[in-house]
Amino acid sequence: VQLQASGGGLVQAGGSLRLSCAVSGSIFAYNFMGWYRQAPGKQRELVASLLGRSTNYADSVKGRFTISRDNAKNTMYLQMNSLKPEDTGIYYCTVALDWGKFNYWGQGTQVTVSS
Protein backbone atom coordinates (compact mmCIF):
# COMPACT_ATOMS: atom_id res chain seq x y z
CA VAL A 1 0.00 0.00 0.00
CA GLN A 2 1.35 3.40 -0.96
CA LEU A 3 0.11 6.77 0.18
CA GLN A 4 1.05 9.97 -1.62
CA ALA A 5 0.39 13.22 0.22
CA SER A 6 0.28 16.53 -1.61
CA GLY A 7 -1.08 20.04 -1.33
CA GLY A 8 1.26 21.53 1.21
CA GLY A 9 2.97 24.85 0.76
CA LEU A 10 3.56 28.31 2.11
CA VAL A 11 0.52 30.36 3.05
CA GLN A 12 -0.14 33.50 5.06
CA ALA A 13 -1.99 33.36 8.33
CA GLY A 14 -5.71 33.29 7.73
CA GLY A 15 -5.33 31.46 4.45
CA SER A 16 -6.43 28.00 3.41
CA LEU A 17 -4.91 24.83 2.03
CA ARG A 18 -6.34 21.48 1.04
CA LEU A 19 -4.15 18.45 1.52
CA SER A 20 -4.76 15.32 -0.49
CA CYS A 21 -3.61 11.78 0.12
CA ALA A 22 -3.89 9.37 -2.78
CA VAL A 23 -3.94 5.73 -1.74
CA SER A 24 -2.92 2.92 -4.05
CA GLY A 25 -5.69 0.43 -4.56
CA SER A 26 -9.11 0.72 -3.04
CA ILE A 27 -9.55 2.66 0.20
CA PHE A 28 -12.97 1.21 0.80
CA ALA A 29 -11.62 -1.32 3.31
CA TYR A 30 -9.87 1.23 5.51
CA ASN A 31 -12.12 2.13 8.41
CA PHE A 32 -9.56 4.46 9.95
CA MET A 33 -8.01 7.41 8.16
CA GLY A 34 -6.06 10.18 9.78
CA TRP A 35 -3.82 13.17 9.40
CA TYR A 36 -0.93 13.70 11.79
CA ARG A 37 1.21 16.77 12.16
CA GLN A 38 4.79 17.09 13.32
CA ALA A 39 5.90 20.58 14.19
CA PRO A 40 9.58 21.43 14.54
CA GLY A 41 10.92 20.07 17.82
CA LYS A 42 7.62 18.44 18.74
CA GLN A 43 6.16 14.98 18.68
CA ARG A 44 3.85 13.89 15.92
CA GLU A 45 0.23 14.53 16.88
CA LEU A 46 -3.08 13.40 15.48
CA VAL A 47 -4.96 16.45 14.22
CA ALA A 48 -7.89 14.84 12.42
CA SER A 49 -9.28 11.36 12.05
CA LEU A 50 -12.13 9.55 10.42
CA LEU A 51 -13.24 6.28 12.00
CA GLY A 52 -16.14 4.83 10.12
CA ARG A 53 -18.33 7.88 9.72
CA SER A 54 -17.14 9.57 12.90
CA THR A 55 -14.70 12.42 12.79
CA ASN A 56 -12.43 13.60 15.55
CA TYR A 57 -10.23 16.68 15.73
CA ALA A 58 -7.55 18.00 18.00
CA ASP A 59 -8.81 20.93 20.04
CA SER A 60 -6.32 23.20 18.30
CA VAL A 61 -7.92 22.66 14.88
CA LYS A 62 -11.60 22.20 15.69
CA GLY A 63 -13.81 24.40 13.57
CA ARG A 64 -10.99 25.09 11.11
CA PHE A 65 -9.98 21.71 9.68
CA THR A 66 -12.19 19.15 7.96
CA ILE A 67 -11.21 15.59 7.10
CA SER A 68 -12.99 13.73 4.34
CA ARG A 69 -12.62 10.79 2.00
CA ASP A 70 -13.63 10.03 -1.55
CA ASN A 71 -13.80 6.29 -2.05
CA ALA A 72 -14.34 6.65 -5.79
CA LYS A 73 -11.05 8.51 -6.10
CA ASN A 74 -9.20 6.48 -3.44
CA THR A 75 -8.25 9.76 -1.84
CA MET A 76 -8.57 11.40 1.54
CA TYR A 77 -8.44 15.12 2.19
CA LEU A 78 -7.76 17.66 4.88
CA GLN A 79 -9.30 21.06 4.29
CA MET A 80 -7.51 23.61 6.43
CA ASN A 81 -9.00 27.07 6.87
CA SER A 82 -8.05 30.08 8.98
CA LEU A 83 -4.51 28.80 9.18
CA LYS A 84 -2.27 29.96 12.00
CA PRO A 85 1.53 29.99 12.29
CA GLU A 86 1.25 27.22 14.89
CA ASP A 87 -0.23 24.98 12.19
CA THR A 88 3.21 24.85 10.59
CA GLY A 89 4.65 21.38 10.30
CA ILE A 90 4.89 18.26 8.21
CA TYR A 91 1.53 16.63 7.67
CA TYR A 92 1.33 12.88 7.30
CA CYS A 93 -1.63 10.85 6.14
CA THR A 94 -2.31 7.37 7.41
CA VAL A 95 -4.83 4.60 6.93
CA ALA A 96 -5.59 1.39 8.75
CA LEU A 97 -8.19 -1.32 8.53
CA ASP A 98 -9.37 -0.15 11.92
CA TRP A 99 -8.25 1.79 14.99
CA GLY A 100 -5.32 -0.01 16.58
CA LYS A 101 -4.51 -2.01 13.49
CA PHE A 102 -1.36 -1.61 11.41
CA ASN A 103 -1.01 1.86 9.92
CA TYR A 104 0.20 2.66 6.44
CA TRP A 105 1.85 6.07 6.12
CA GLY A 106 2.42 8.66 3.45
CA GLN A 107 5.69 10.53 3.05
CA GLY A 108 4.48 13.82 4.49
CA THR A 109 3.86 17.23 3.01
CA GLN A 110 5.22 20.49 4.43
CA VAL A 111 2.84 23.23 5.50
CA THR A 112 4.29 26.58 6.46
CA VAL A 113 2.09 29.39 7.72
CA SER A 114 3.66 32.82 7.89
CA SER A 115 2.49 35.52 10.26
Buried (B, 14 or more C-beta within 10 A) or exposed (E): EEBBBBBBEEBEEEBEBEBBBBBEEEBEEBBBBBBBBBBEEEEBEBBBBBBEEEBEBBEEBEEBBBBBBEEEEBBBBBBBBEBBEEBBBBBBBBBBEEEEEEBBBBEBBEBBBEE
